[in-house]
Amino acid sequence: MKLPEETFKTVVSSTPLVSIDLVVSNSAGDILLGERLNRPAQGYWFVPGGRIVKDESMAEAFERLTEEELGVRVPLAEAEFLGPYEHFYSDNFSAKEFSTHYVVLGYQLELDIPLEELPKQQHGRYRWWSRDQMLADPAVHVHSKWYLDRAAQR
C-alpha cells in the first residue's frame, strides 16, 4: 500500500522504516551495485533493495523487490539472510528537513543478470564490483560496504 506523500513524510520523520537490501553476487563473486537516483544516498553506488509496505509479509516483499529492482522474481527461500542492519541518513526522500532511519534486513543471493536488463527507476546505471573495488571507492556508500564482512563469511 503506497501512502500519500504528506502521510509518508510524517511516517519517515517519526519512525524507522523496515527494508530489505539485496546483496547480489554473480558467479565470478562480484557484487551488483547501482548508482542511486533518489534520496537518501542519492548519487552513491548502493546495493538494490527497498521498503516493506504495510500488510506485506517479508516473503512477499522480497519477491516484489527482486522483481522491481532486478527484473526477476526470486523467492525468499533462495536467499541467505545476512542479518539486521541500521542505516541512518541526514536527509530523506523529499528534502533535507528531517532524517531517515531504516532497519534493514540484508539478504545475499547469486544471480548472473545482464546489466542492460536491470530496471532504471531507482538506479541510473549498474556495475559489477569486486570486494576490493567496493572498499576502495568513496562513491560506494558505507552501508553497502558493511555487507561485505558478513557476505564473505558465508
C-alpha positions as CSV (number, residue, x, y, z in Angstrom):
1,M,0.0,0.0,0.0
2,K,1.6,3.3,-1.1
3,L,0.9,6.2,1.2
4,P,0.1,9.7,0.1
5,E,3.3,11.8,0.1
6,E,2.3,14.0,3.1
7,T,1.4,11.0,5.2
8,F,4.7,9.2,4.2
9,K,6.7,12.3,5.2
10,T,5.1,12.1,8.6
11,V,6.0,8.4,8.9
12,V,9.6,8.9,7.8
13,S,10.1,11.9,10.1
14,S,8.6,9.9,13.1
15,T,9.5,6.3,12.8
16,P,12.1,3.8,11.4
17,L,11.3,2.2,8.1
18,V,11.8,-1.5,7.6
19,S,13.5,-2.5,4.3
20,I,15.3,-5.3,2.5
21,D,18.7,-4.9,0.9
22,L,19.7,-7.4,-1.8
23,V,23.4,-8.3,-1.9
24,V,23.6,-9.8,-5.3
25,S,26.7,-11.6,-6.4
26,N,27.4,-13.1,-9.8
27,S,29.2,-16.4,-10.5
28,A,32.5,-14.6,-10.5
29,G,31.9,-13.3,-7.0
30,D,31.4,-9.7,-7.9
31,I,28.6,-7.6,-6.2
32,L,25.9,-5.7,-8.1
33,L,25.7,-2.0,-7.3
34,G,23.5,0.7,-8.8
35,E,24.1,4.4,-8.8
36,R,21.2,5.8,-6.8
37,L,18.9,8.4,-8.4
38,N,16.9,9.2,-5.3
39,R,17.4,10.4,-1.7
40,P,18.6,9.2,0.6
41,A,22.1,8.2,-0.6
42,Q,21.5,9.9,-3.9
43,G,24.5,9.7,-6.2
44,Y,26.1,6.8,-4.3
45,W,26.7,3.3,-5.5
46,F,24.4,1.1,-3.5
47,V,23.0,-2.4,-3.4
48,P,19.4,-2.8,-4.7
49,G,16.6,-3.0,-2.2
50,G,13.5,-1.3,-0.8
51,R,10.9,-0.9,1.8
52,I,8.5,-3.5,3.1
53,V,5.0,-2.0,2.9
54,K,2.2,-2.4,5.5
55,D,0.4,-5.8,5.3
56,E,3.1,-7.3,3.2
57,S,5.0,-10.3,4.5
58,M,8.8,-10.4,4.3
59,A,8.5,-13.2,1.7
60,E,6.0,-11.1,-0.4
61,A,8.2,-8.0,-0.1
62,F,11.3,-10.0,-1.1
63,E,9.7,-11.3,-4.3
64,R,8.2,-7.8,-5.2
65,L,11.6,-6.1,-4.6
66,T,13.6,-8.6,-6.6
67,E,11.2,-8.1,-9.5
68,E,11.2,-4.3,-9.2
69,E,14.9,-3.9,-8.5
70,L,16.4,-6.8,-10.5
71,G,13.7,-7.6,-13.1
72,V,13.4,-11.2,-11.9
73,R,11.1,-12.5,-9.2
74,V,13.1,-14.6,-6.7
75,P,11.6,-16.5,-3.7
76,L,13.0,-15.6,-0.3
77,A,13.9,-19.2,0.3
78,E,16.6,-18.8,-2.4
79,A,18.5,-16.1,-0.5
80,E,20.7,-16.3,2.6
81,F,19.9,-14.0,5.5
82,L,22.9,-11.8,6.4
83,G,21.3,-10.2,9.4
84,P,19.8,-6.9,10.5
85,Y,21.4,-3.6,10.0
86,E,20.6,0.0,10.8
87,H,21.0,2.8,8.3
88,F,20.8,6.5,9.3
89,Y,20.7,9.3,6.8
90,S,20.6,13.0,7.4
91,D,18.2,13.6,4.6
92,N,15.0,11.9,3.3
93,F,13.1,11.2,0.0
94,S,11.6,14.7,-0.1
95,A,14.1,17.2,1.3
96,K,16.7,17.8,4.0
97,E,14.2,18.8,6.6
98,F,14.4,15.6,8.6
99,S,16.4,12.4,8.7
100,T,15.7,8.8,7.6
101,H,16.2,5.7,9.8
102,Y,16.0,2.3,8.3
103,V,16.0,-1.1,10.0
104,V,17.4,-3.2,7.1
105,L,17.2,-7.0,6.6
106,G,20.2,-7.9,4.4
107,Y,19.9,-10.9,2.1
108,Q,22.5,-12.4,-0.2
109,L,21.8,-14.2,-3.4
110,E,23.7,-15.2,-6.5
111,L,22.3,-14.2,-10.0
112,D,24.0,-13.6,-13.3
113,I,21.9,-10.7,-14.6
114,P,22.8,-8.8,-17.7
115,L,23.3,-5.2,-16.6
116,E,21.3,-3.8,-19.6
117,E,18.2,-5.7,-18.5
118,L,18.1,-4.1,-15.0
119,P,15.3,-1.6,-14.1
120,K,16.2,2.1,-14.1
121,Q,13.6,3.5,-11.6
122,Q,16.0,3.7,-8.6
123,H,19.4,3.4,-10.2
124,G,20.6,5.2,-13.3
125,R,23.4,2.7,-14.1
126,Y,24.7,-0.5,-12.7
127,R,28.1,-2.2,-12.3
128,W,29.6,-5.4,-11.0
129,W,32.2,-4.6,-8.3
130,S,34.9,-6.7,-6.8
131,R,35.2,-6.6,-3.0
132,D,38.5,-4.6,-3.2
133,Q,36.9,-2.1,-5.7
134,M,33.9,-1.5,-3.4
135,L,36.1,-1.0,-0.3
136,A,38.4,1.4,-2.1
137,D,35.9,3.6,-3.8
138,P,34.4,6.6,-1.8
139,A,31.5,6.6,-4.3
140,V,30.3,3.3,-2.8
141,H,28.1,4.1,0.2
142,V,29.4,2.8,3.5
143,H,26.1,1.0,4.2
144,S,26.8,-1.2,1.1
145,K,30.3,-1.8,2.3
146,W,29.0,-3.1,5.6
147,Y,27.5,-6.2,3.9
148,L,30.9,-7.4,2.7
149,D,32.0,-8.7,6.1
150,R,29.0,-10.9,6.6
151,A,28.8,-11.9,3.0
152,A,32.4,-13.0,3.0
153,Q,31.8,-15.3,6.0
154,R,29.2,-17.3,4.1
